Amino acid sequence: MTSDPHPIHPSHTPTGVLRLGVFFQGVNSSTVWRLPESGDQVAWDSFSRIITTAQRGLFSAFFLGEGLRLREHRGVPLESDVAGRPDAQTLLAALAGITENIGLVATQNTTYNDPVDLARRLQSLDLISGGRAAWNVVTTDNAWTGENFRRGGYLDHADRYTHAEAAVEIARQVWRGEEIEHVGAHYTVRATGRLPRSPQGEPVVFQAGVSPEGRDFAARTADVVFSPFGDRERAIEFRRDLVERTLAAGRDAQAVQIMPGAELVLAETDAEAEEKVRWLRTQQIGPRQALDLLEQYWGRDLSAFDPDGPLPDVDPEVVVSGVTRGAGFQFEKAKELTDAWRAEAAAKGLSILEFARSRQGSRGGTHVGSYDTVADELAELVRLGAVDGLNITPWLVPGGIDDIVDHLVPRLQDRGVYPSAYAGPTLRENLGLPPLA
Ligand SMILES: Cc1cc2nc3c(=O)[nH]c(=O)nc-3n(C[C@H](O)[C@H](O)[C@H](O)COP(=O)(O)O)c2cc1C
């Protein structure tokens, strides 16, 4: 279905179809692991139940993130991180065997993986799944992770994307069975792709990382961007910017789809959903997690501060890499950021605990409301062309998408913005991407 040319950018036409993905994050501060109905974040049952439910709801894709080193604070894993994540490709290969249509997206970084080996493994997943594999290309933002690897934390921000672009180019050459002679700044490769092509040709390429370099990289190379901009205003702004960059890269305005991350809190009525989100925040963030969050930015021990009191009246420790490790945080901006937070909390009269809860769920965008309210909101976003889909992080595992599949999907179908069947066996088809030449 195609709607009118839209007001966001004159060259871009909205697809008018919402594609859903589910992002099984594992380590994070948004999934509640302590309820009686909470599962186990490394148990097979958690993965198999979520992906089976998602497929029942005609989701396009099941995503796994990648965390190669558990984040720590003062020598102890972050309260929010629970435990490490199993390897994405191992899990997806097993999940391919119990599913038929849903896409299998592996987040894999280009900074520490070697492209020929990675490409061959992704292509293998694509073959055994009948053309359902995708690579979510990330660069991974911390030297802390790098310490796990022989080459160490060796790439600064701009270099990471030069490296990523070479890695994707080499991977595509492997997939296309080309002879590769790559001599680059970071590595030299001589190889020839030897596997046959899958029913979708080759894995779909997602990209996650939204700095200017990350956006240009996506504009040149990606099929889909997994963005952190889910609320209306930022989604529109991001679409406009990405279309500009995609056109500048010589590609069609429609070439790159956008799926922001999202948290959905749904109920029969708006009032019940508002009540539910207040309860959810108390489950996600307790006094210990609230202090933990601030300590990641302050970079120092804040255990002497009362979670029910105001934000700490001390300055952060501004260092390149301090006691808080791997938080993905811009340490040099610590002072600016913590000053802004203190001002915000003071203006709103929020305690440490209340402030931490108020920040929860804010990054990708949270949709709170009755099934009908949220269906209307999402239908509008996709008709406008602000997004092509959503990548939902369930706040409960493994039952966290049951209400979406049972109550939201039918309402999206009623509004004509959601598929009524899988378009075909491959991910490329189910994302509405053009077939490869
Ligand atoms: C929505 C989203 C999801 C991401 N998921 C992962 C992940 O699972 N593993 C990882 O190492 N990095 C992940 N990243 C981080 C990227 O690897 C990247 O390092 C980071 O966004 C910094 O790049 P940038 O400056 O271009 O934004 C994610 C980023 C975004 C925006």
The ligand as an SDF file (V2000), in Angstrom:
LIG
                    3D

 31 33  0  0  0  0  0  0  0  0999 V2000
   19.1030    1.4750   18.6960 C   0  0  0  0  0  0  0  0  0  0  0  0
   20.5430    1.0840   18.9180 C   0  0  0  0  0  0  0  0  0  0  0  0
   20.8750   -0.2240   19.2860 C   0  0  0  0  0  0  0  0  0  0  0  0
   22.1980   -0.5880   19.5150 C   0  0  0  0  0  0  0  0  0  0  0  0
   22.5110   -1.8720   19.8720 N   0  0  0  0  0  0  0  0  0  0  0  0
   23.8070   -2.2190   20.1160 C   0  0  0  0  0  0  0  0  0  0  0  0
   24.1670   -3.5370   20.5280 C   0  0  0  0  0  0  0  0  0  0  0  0
   23.3220   -4.4240   20.6780 O   0  0  0  0  0  0  0  0  0  0  0  0
   25.4900   -3.8060   20.7430 N   0  0  0  0  0  0  0  0  0  0  0  0
   26.4640   -2.8550   20.5970 C   0  0  0  0  0  0  0  0  0  0  0  0
   27.6300   -3.1580   20.7880 O   0  0  0  0  0  0  0  0  0  0  0  0
   26.1370   -1.5980   20.2410 N   0  0  0  0  0  0  0  0  0  0  0  0
   24.8590   -1.2620   19.9990 C   0  0  0  0  0  0  0  0  0  0  0  0
   24.5540    0.0250   19.6210 N   0  0  0  0  0  0  0  0  0  0  0  0
   25.6150    1.0700   19.6820 C   0  0  0  0  0  0  0  0  0  0  0  0
   26.3680    1.2580   18.4300 C   0  0  0  0  0  0  0  0  0  0  0  0
   27.2400    0.1740   18.3490 O   0  0  0  0  0  0  0  0  0  0  0  0
   27.2550    2.5010   18.4440 C   0  0  0  0  0  0  0  0  0  0  0  0
   28.4410    2.1790   19.0600 O   0  0  0  0  0  0  0  0  0  0  0  0
   26.7960    3.6640   19.1820 C   0  0  0  0  0  0  0  0  0  0  0  0
   25.4730    3.9750   18.8650 O   0  0  0  0  0  0  0  0  0  0  0  0
   27.7250    4.8400   18.8570 C   0  0  0  0  0  0  0  0  0  0  0  0
   27.6870    5.1320   17.4970 O   0  0  0  0  0  0  0  0  0  0  0  0
   27.1510    6.5260   17.0460 P   0  0  0  0  0  0  0  0  0  0  0  0
   28.0930    7.4970   17.6650 O   0  0  0  0  0  0  0  0  0  0  0  0
   27.1820    6.5730   15.5660 O   0  0  0  0  0  0  0  0  0  0  0  0
   25.7500    6.6550   17.5700 O   0  0  0  0  0  0  0  0  0  0  0  0
   23.2290    0.3890   19.3730 C   0  0  0  0  0  0  0  0  0  0  0  0
   22.8820    1.6830   18.9910 C   0  0  0  0  0  0  0  0  0  0  0  0
   21.5790    2.0500   18.7590 C   0  0  0  0  0  0  0  0  0  0  0  0
   21.2750    3.4570   18.3360 C   0  0  0  0  0  0  0  0  0  0  0  0
  1  2  1  0
  2  3  1  0
  2 30  2  0
  3  4  2  0
  4  5  1  0
  4 28  1  0
  5  6  2  0
  6  7  1  0
  6 13  1  0
  7  8  2  0
  7  9  1  0
  9 10  1  0
 10 11  2  0
 10 12  1  0
 12 13  2  0
 13 14  1  0
 14 15  1  0
 14 28  1  0
 15 16  1  0
 16 17  1  0
 16 18  1  0
 18 19  1  0
 18 20  1  0
 20 21  1  0
 20 22  1  0
 22 23  1  0
 23 24  1  0
 24 25  2  0
 24 26  1  0
 24 27  1  0
 28 29  2  0
 29 30  1  0
 30 31  1  0
M  END
$$$$
